[in-house]
Each structure stands twice: as structure tokens, then as C-alpha cells.
Amino acid sequence: MEFHLLENGVDSLELSLYFYGKYQDRHCEIANTEKEFDKNSYLKLTIMCLQNSVEILTKKVLSDVNELLIYSDISSKSGLLNYIQPVKNNTQPLHNLLIKEDAEVKTIDYLESILRLSTIFREMKEEYINSLKKIGFLRNKLIHFGISRPIDYHDIIGTINRTFEFILLFFVKDKMLVDKKEIENEIKYVLQRGDDIEEQLWILSMRDPFNKLVQIFEEACEKVNSTFEEQKLTLEILDSKEMAILYKNISNETETIIWSRNFPVMGCTVLLDFYNMDYLHPDIIALIDYNEPESFYICKEPYDIDYMYDYEKFWKQEPKIIFNKQLNLDTIDWFLQKYMRDKLK
């Protein structure tokens, strides 16, 4: 029996896509969906297969760099050196020889494989590295302890989504380990659905903070309207997850000027400038980081929306460009009045 590292990794990837698709079907309650397992079982099977796929594909990449990178101990005590042949006699890969000889040589564990991969390929984003580590943690947690709190779900779905993103970008497109176009398309499809589910679950977990935010903005709009008698602001809530601030000018024309958008990956809601802006690439003018519920971050200069897709909290790195004030009625009133004076003169 030959050792097929790559094929095993691709098989696990295909299974993870199958089970994740089934989980998504159950979550969305699609009619006529086969129900071999309940929703949580599909989620557990997704994580198990996904983690296994990442581990095998990671070891394949490491092995391609240097065969010794996938072994935990290359000292003389391990016995591994007994199977290494001089270059002139090296007629087959080391892992093939080890299997043929049924050698008791241990490969590195999952976490070590991720650490070695991120050390060698330094361009890997920190968010992806963290997700790869977390998918291994989740595998152990789900198998041995299960999911105990509702708030866990959006974090789990987010970790799965980031892991599939990494597989698509690194293993499929960069290293070209998977040559099946249908797998690439399937990853894109489950990611599109997965992002929607992640946001839905995140909104459920953030309902109270979001409602508090809405209340502050509603009261602030009323205060602004008492100052600008001929110009009015109204607040609309869309699908219980986004805010839109509408502006009515003296000609009684109404348009959207500010729109909120959620980024569950970073636990924040951003406010986007929609007044005379490109709707596809609106600018960020402020944001709320739910890890700091008392803070309201304000951009001195607008930030392009594309900054959010780097998965980095840029507002933490730019104190001279982005400042924060306490999130309360006075701050939001000041923010909206300044916006109207600067933009709607």
C-alpha cells in the first residue's frame, strides 16, 4: 500500500465541504434536505474533517520544502536517521520508505505543523494562523466537551470560514495542491453562505449591545433635529442588524447619508459615509468595537472599507488618525452635528 499524503488531505477537504454544506442546509432549513444527522453533528463532522485536511495538507507543503520538517525528532535516538539514504542512493521519498519498512517514527502534531508553516511562510496573516490554531482546539473541545454556550456558535462558524479561506488562498491557489475546479467552486459557495450565517449568529449574540447603540443614535438624531430645524435626520433599522441614517433637506428630498455594517470577525460595527460616495467602496468614518463597549472610534480622515478585509484592528494602530471618545448621547450628538456641518453645508 502506497502512502498518498496529498490524496488523504483532499479527501478530508471534500468531506468537510460536504458536511459544512449539510450544516448550512439544516441551519437555513432548506426543504427536502437529507437529515442523516442533526445540525450540531454536521458541525462537529465539519470541524473534524477540516482540521484533518489542514494537518495533512500542511505536512505535504512542509515535506515539499524539506522532508525532515514533518518529523518530531531527528536526533540519533529517534531511529529516523537509520532510514535516511545518501543523496546518490536516494531513490524514493523518505515517508514512502518509512511506511514500507513499518518504521515507528513519529511525525509532528497538528499545532507544531501550523507553527512550522507560519515560520517558513512568513507572509501568512495572523488572523489565518489564529484560525488554524483554533480549529485544532475546537476539534478537541467538540469531541471531548461539546458546545455549551450559544455565544460559541458565531465564533465557531467564523473559525471554519477563515480556515476555508486559508485553504482556498494558500493550498488551492498558491500551492496548487488541489487541481479540481469543482472543489474551488464549492469552497467559494460554502464561504458565501458561511459568511451570512456567521453574521446572523453574531447579531443574535450582540442583540443587547446593538439595541443600546440604536437607542443612543435615535436620541442623538432627535437632538440634532432640534438644532437643524430645516434639515432632518431619521434612523431606520434594517433586518434587525444594520442602521441607516436618512437625511431630508430643505427641498424635502431624502437620501441615505450614513450606513452601518457589521464585521463579526473583528467584533465591530462600522459607520460608512454614503453621502455622494461610491456605494461599492464607501469610506469608514467611525466604528464601535464591542470588546470596548464604552468607546466610540472616530476617523479624523476617512478610511477605505477595504481596510476591514485585512482582519486587523487598524483603529488600534493609528492613534493619530483615529481617536476614541466615550460612547454616549453627547458624543453621538456631537458626531452627527459635526458631520452635518462638514458635509451638508
ZADREN-873752 format. One record per residue (C-alpha): chain; residue in one letter; residue number from 1; z, y, x. Coordinates in pm, whole numbers. Each point is the difference from the previous one (the first is absolute). Example, Ala and Ser with C-alpha at 12.3 -4.5 7.8 and 13.67 -1.06 7.14 Angstrom:
2
(A; a; 1; (780; -450; 1230))
(A; s; 2; (-66; 344; 137))
***
This chain:
345
(A; m; 1; (0; 0; 0))
(A; e; 2; (-105; 333; 146))
(A; f; 3; (213; 312; 0))
(A; h; 4; (-161; 273; -212))
(A; l; 5; (224; 304; 28))
(A; l; 6; (-244; 244; -159))
(A; e; 7; (-93; -225; -291))
(A; n; 8; (366; -53; -87))
(A; g; 9; (58; 375; -2))
(A; v; 10; (-300; 65; -224))
(A; d; 11; (108; -278; -238))
(A; s; 12; (344; 161; -37))
(A; l; 13; (-163; 339; -53))
(A; e; 14; (-217; -137; -281))
(A; l; 15; (304; -157; -165))
(A; s; 16; (195; 325; 23))
(A; l; 17; (-289; 185; -168))
(A; y; 18; (-13; -262; -274))
(A; f; 19; (372; 17; -72))
(A; y; 20; (12; 381; 20))
(A; g; 21; (-286; 19; -248))
(A; k; 22; (193; -232; -232))
(A; y; 23; (311; 215; 35))
(A; q; 24; (-202; 311; -84))
(A; d; 25; (-150; -172; -305))
(A; r; 26; (346; -94; -124))
(A; h; 27; (132; 350; 68))
(A; c; 28; (-286; 155; -198))
(A; e; 29; (17; -278; -261))
(A; i; 30; (-372; -71; 14))
(A; a; 31; (-102; -227; -288))
(A; n; 32; (-100; -362; 58))
(A; t; 33; (158; -4; 345))
(A; e; 34; (108; -343; 116))
(A; k; 35; (376; -15; 38))
(A; e; 36; (90; -279; 239))
(A; f; 37; (303; 202; 116))
(A; d; 38; (197; 301; -115))
(A; k; 39; (-58; 344; 149))
(A; n; 40; (277; -19; 258))
(A; s; 41; (-122; -338; 124))
(A; y; 42; (-347; 144; 60))
(A; l; 43; (160; 285; 193))
(A; k; 44; (201; -240; 214))
(A; l; 45; (-306; -214; 72))
(A; t; 46; (-196; 313; 92))
(A; i; 47; (260; 101; 257))
(A; m; 48; (31; -349; 147))
(A; c; 49; (-376; -39; 48))
(A; l; 50; (-50; 359; 113))
(A; q; 51; (270; -25; 266))
(A; n; 52; (-143; -330; 120))
(A; s; 53; (-348; 151; 21))
(A; v; 54; (121; 299; 200))
(A; e; 55; (190; -224; 241))
(A; i; 56; (-296; -229; 66))
(A; l; 57; (-259; 280; 28))
(A; t; 58; (233; 195; 228))
(A; k; 59; (38; -299; 229))
(A; k; 60; (-378; -46; -2))
(A; v; 61; (-48; 358; 121))
(A; l; 62; (273; -37; 263))
(A; s; 63; (-150; -328; 117))
(A; d; 64; (-339; 167; 37))
(A; v; 65; (162; 260; 227))
(A; n; 66; (188; -260; 203))
(A; e; 67; (84; -354; -107))
(A; l; 68; (351; 23; 143))
(A; l; 69; (92; 286; -235))
(A; i; 70; (70; -233; -291))
(A; y; 71; (258; -213; 184))
(A; s; 72; (368; 84; 1))
(A; d; 73; (84; -139; 343))
(A; i; 74; (-237; -32; 294))
(A; s; 75; (267; -78; 256))
(A; s; 76; (-8; -323; 197))
(A; k; 77; (279; -135; -222))
(A; s; 78; (-215; 9; -313))
(A; g; 79; (-252; -257; 119))
(A; l; 80; (-288; 226; -102))
(A; l; 81; (-116; 47; 358))
(A; n; 82; (-66; -373; 26))
(A; y; 83; (-294; 43; -237))
(A; i; 84; (-158; 302; 163))
(A; q; 85; (-304; -97; 202))
(A; p; 86; (-153; 186; 293))
(A; v; 87; (-287; 223; -110))
(A; k; 88; (-268; -227; 148))
(A; n; 89; (128; -295; -206))
(A; n; 90; (72; 200; -315))
(A; t; 91; (-238; -163; -249))
(A; q; 92; (187; 57; -327))
(A; p; 93; (241; 251; -153))
(A; l; 94; (365; -53; 83))
(A; h; 95; (108; -36; -365))
(A; n; 96; (-258; -276; -53))
(A; l; 97; (136; -187; 300))
(A; l; 98; (359; 37; -120))
(A; i; 99; (-84; -146; -340))
(A; k; 100; (-200; -281; 152))
(A; e; 101; (294; -91; 222))
(A; d; 102; (252; 54; -283))
(A; a; 103; (195; 226; 233))
(A; e; 104; (336; 138; -110))
(A; v; 105; (-68; 362; 90))
(A; k; 106; (120; 277; -232))
(A; t; 107; (-204; 300; -102))
(A; i; 108; (157; 340; -68))
(A; d; 109; (154; 72; -339))
(A; y; 110; (-145; 239; -256))
(A; l; 111; (190; 313; 98))
(A; e; 112; (-74; -46; 369))
(A; s; 113; (-370; -41; -76))
(A; i; 114; (0; 335; -184))
(A; l; 115; (189; 171; 283))
(A; r; 116; (-244; -133; 260))
(A; l; 117; (-299; 101; -211))
(A; s; 118; (129; 355; -50))
(A; t; 119; (82; 31; 371))
(A; i; 120; (-349; -104; 106))
(A; f; 121; (-186; 187; -274))
(A; r; 122; (185; 330; 23))
(A; e; 123; (-222; 173; -255))
(A; m; 124; (163; -194; -285))
(A; k; 125; (163; 236; -250))
(A; e; 126; (376; -18; -25))
(A; e; 127; (-21; -45; -377))
(A; y; 128; (-209; -314; 42))
(A; i; 129; (232; -138; 268))
(A; n; 130; (298; 54; -229))
(A; s; 131; (-181; -169; -289))
(A; l; 132; (-88; -302; 212))
(A; k; 133; (363; -31; 105))
(A; k; 134; (116; 41; -358))
(A; i; 135; (-237; -264; -139))
(A; g; 136; (174; -251; 228))
(A; f; 137; (340; 121; -117))
(A; l; 138; (-110; -22; -364))
(A; r; 139; (-124; -354; 46))
(A; n; 140; (344; -111; 114))
(A; k; 141; (178; 208; -263))
(A; l; 142; (-211; -131; -288))
(A; i; 143; (28; -362; 105))
(A; h; 144; (374; 3; 65))
(A; f; 145; (138; 277; -225))
(A; g; 146; (-263; 115; -252))
(A; i; 147; (-48; 350; -141))
(A; s; 148; (325; 134; -139))
(A; r; 149; (-68; 364; -90))
(A; p; 150; (-285; 159; -203))
(A; i; 151; (-43; 273; 261))
(A; d; 152; (-109; -264; 251))
(A; y; 153; (-331; -54; -174))
(A; h; 154; (-191; 318; 87))
(A; d; 155; (110; -36; 362))
(A; i; 156; (-119; -362; 6))
(A; i; 157; (-337; 86; -154))
(A; g; 158; (-38; 288; 246))
(A; t; 159; (70; -231; 294))
(A; i; 160; (-259; -249; -127))
(A; n; 161; (-255; 279; -45))
(A; r; 162; (55; 142; 351))
(A; t; 163; (-28; -351; 146))
(A; f; 164; (-331; -63; -174))
(A; e; 165; (-118; 343; 121))
(A; f; 166; (82; -99; 357))
(A; i; 167; (-177; -334; -35))
(A; l; 168; (-309; 177; -133))
(A; l; 169; (-7; 268; 270))
(A; f; 170; (110; -204; 301))
(A; f; 171; (-81; -369; -45))
(A; v; 172; (-307; 36; -224))
(A; k; 173; (-172; 322; 109))
(A; d; 174; (123; 53; 357))
(A; k; 175; (41; -353; 137))
(A; m; 176; (-255; -149; -243))
(A; l; 177; (198; -323; -33))
(A; v; 178; (-107; -44; -363))
(A; d; 179; (-374; -10; -57))
(A; k; 180; (13; -68; -374))
(A; k; 181; (-110; 314; -183))
(A; e; 182; (160; -124; -321))
(A; i; 183; (342; 1; 169))
(A; e; 184; (-44; 363; 106))
(A; n; 185; (-101; 93; -354))
(A; e; 186; (291; -193; -148))
(A; i; 187; (247; 182; 228))
(A; k; 188; (-141; 334; -114))
(A; y; 189; (26; -108; -363))
(A; v; 190; (363; -116; 15))
(A; l; 191; (90; 314; 197))
(A; q; 192; (-142; 224; -270))
(A; r; 193; (200; -180; -268))
(A; g; 194; (302; -31; 228))
(A; d; 195; (18; 374; 63))
(A; d; 196; (10; 63; -377))
(A; i; 197; (274; -258; -52))
(A; e; 198; (200; 138; 293))
(A; e; 199; (-5; 347; -154))
(A; q; 200; (92; -133; -346))
(A; l; 201; (304; -182; 138))
(A; w; 202; (97; 294; 217))
(A; i; 203; (-14; 236; -298))
(A; l; 204; (229; -232; -195))
(A; s; 205; (252; 2; 284))
(A; m; 206; (-26; 380; 40))
(A; r; 207; (12; 89; -370))
(A; d; 208; (330; 190; 14))
(A; p; 209; (-83; 214; 309))
(A; f; 210; (-346; 75; -144))
(A; n; 211; (143; 104; -337))
(A; k; 212; (244; 229; 180))
(A; l; 213; (-291; 152; 191))
(A; v; 214; (-196; 55; -323))
(A; q; 215; (297; 173; -161))
(A; i; 216; (34; 242; 292))
(A; f; 217; (-371; 85; -8))
(A; e; 218; (2; 49; -378))
(A; e; 219; (287; 248; 27))
(A; a; 220; (-167; 172; 295))
(A; c; 221; (-324; 44; -196))
(A; e; 222; (198; 169; -278))
(A; k; 223; (159; 239; 250))
(A; v; 224; (-338; 80; 153))
(A; n; 225; (-147; 68; -344))
(A; s; 226; (273; 253; -71))
(A; t; 227; (-105; 186; 316))
(A; f; 228; (-378; -19; -43))
(A; e; 229; (-42; 96; -364))
(A; e; 230; (-381; -22; -17))
(A; q; 231; (-29; -313; 213))
(A; k; 232; (157; -324; -114))
(A; l; 233; (82; -333; 162))
(A; t; 234; (40; -325; -191))
(A; l; 235; (103; -340; 129))
(A; e; 236; (-163; -324; -109))
(A; i; 237; (115; -353; 84))
(A; l; 238; (-275; -256; 51))
(A; d; 239; (69; -371; -56))
(A; s; 240; (370; 63; 69))
(A; k; 241; (-74; 20; 371))
(A; e; 242; (-175; 328; 89))
(A; m; 243; (47; 368; -72))
(A; a; 244; (-275; 252; -63))
(A; i; 245; (74; 372; -6))
(A; l; 246; (-249; 187; -217))
(A; y; 247; (-70; 372; 27))
(A; k; 248; (-120; 220; -285))
(A; n; 249; (-135; 339; 107))
(A; i; 250; (-32; 325; -195))
(A; s; 251; (-339; -115; -132))
(A; n; 252; (174; -300; -157))
(A; e; 253; (-183; -241; 233))
(A; t; 254; (200; -303; 113))
(A; e; 255; (-39; -196; 322))
(A; t; 256; (203; -239; 211))
(A; i; 257; (141; 167; 309))
(A; i; 258; (252; -253; 135))
(A; w; 259; (-3; -377; -32))
(A; s; 260; (252; -252; 127))
(A; r; 261; (-89; -331; 162))
(A; n; 262; (230; -284; 99))
(A; f; 263; (-2; -182; 333))
(A; p; 264; (233; -299; -41))
(A; v; 265; (-61; -112; 360))
(A; m; 266; (193; 303; 123))
(A; g; 267; (219; 48; -306))
(A; c; 268; (-122; 347; -84))
(A; t; 269; (-180; 213; -257))
(A; v; 270; (-235; 269; 131))
(A; l; 271; (-114; 314; -179))
(A; l; 272; (-371; 70; 38))
(A; d; 273; (-176; 334; -29))
(A; f; 274; (-277; -39; -257))
(A; y; 275; (-81; 369; -47))
(A; n; 276; (-361; 54; 112))
(A; m; 277; (31; -308; 222))
(A; d; 278; (-200; -316; 64))
(A; y; 279; (146; -256; -241))
(A; l; 280; (-80; -284; 239))
(A; h; 281; (182; 161; 294))
(A; p; 282; (268; 231; -139))
(A; d; 283; (255; 157; 230))
(A; i; 284; (369; -91; 7))
(A; i; 285; (216; 305; -59))
(A; a; 286; (341; -163; -51))
(A; l; 287; (167; -339; -34))
(A; i; 288; (314; -182; -104))
(A; d; 289; (135; -275; 225))
(A; y; 290; (215; -225; -221))
(A; n; 291; (200; -112; 302))
(A; e; 292; (124; 361; 5))
(A; p; 293; (49; 73; -370))
(A; e; 294; (144; 347; 64))
(A; s; 295; (-293; 124; 211))
(A; f; 296; (-326; 169; -99))
(A; y; 297; (-254; 20; 283))
(A; i; 298; (-238; 297; -3))
(A; c; 299; (-313; 34; 214))
(A; k; 300; (-47; 337; 168))
(A; e; 301; (-365; -95; 33))
(A; p; 302; (-175; -256; -226))
(A; y; 303; (-30; -357; 128))
(A; d; 304; (-303; -216; -73))
(A; i; 305; (74; -294; -229))
(A; d; 306; (-140; -238; 265))
(A; y; 307; (320; 48; 202))
(A; m; 308; (175; -228; -250))
(A; y; 309; (-214; -299; 88))
(A; d; 310; (136; -17; 355))
(A; y; 311; (327; -132; -146))
(A; e; 312; (201; 248; 204))
(A; k; 313; (249; 251; -134))
(A; f; 314; (-178; 297; 151))
(A; w; 315; (245; 240; -165))
(A; k; 316; (266; -134; 236))
(A; q; 317; (-212; 78; 304))
(A; e; 318; (-110; 356; -83))
(A; p; 319; (314; 212; -52))
(A; k; 320; (-186; 320; 94))
(A; i; 321; (-273; -65; -257))
(A; i; 322; (200; -169; -275))
(A; f; 323; (349; 112; -97))
(A; n; 324; (239; -130; -261))
(A; k; 325; (222; 170; -251))
(A; q; 326; (250; -142; -244))
(A; l; 327; (-165; -158; -302))
(A; n; 328; (131; 204; -292))
(A; l; 329; (-119; 236; -273))
(A; d; 330; (13; 313; 217))
(A; t; 331; (-212; -161; 273))
(A; i; 332; (-270; -124; -239))
(A; d; 333; (-2; 336; -182))
(A; w; 334; (-50; 177; 335))
(A; f; 335; (-270; -249; 101))
(A; l; 336; (-201; 40; -322))
(A; q; 337; (31; 379; -4))
(A; k; 338; (-116; 20; 361))
(A; y; 339; (-292; -229; -82))
(A; m; 340; (-106; 223; -291))
(A; r; 341; (25; 318; 205))
(A; d; 342; (-194; -150; 292))
(A; k; 343; (-263; -192; -195))
(A; l; 344; (-33; 159; -341))
(A; k; 345; (-5; 368; 83))
***
